[in-house]
Amino acid sequence: MSKNDCCSQENVGTSVTVKVDVSKIVKYACIAGVFIVGIIFGTRCYQKMLEEGYIDKL
């Protein structure tokens, strides 16, 4: 392999293809939203149970 073969000017242009799968983005955004709402609801329920005296602090 010579130095000229490495740097040939035949393939000057480049092409990049980006595929965006919107359905997967929406699916994972919805799953993340469900987890966030679950965490918020769970912590509020836990706090309310502590205040009402249903459970003791650890």
Secondary structure, 3 states (H helix, E strand, C coil): CCHHHHCCCCCCCCCCCCCCCHHHHHHHHHHHHHHHHHHHHHHHHHHHHHHHCCCCCC
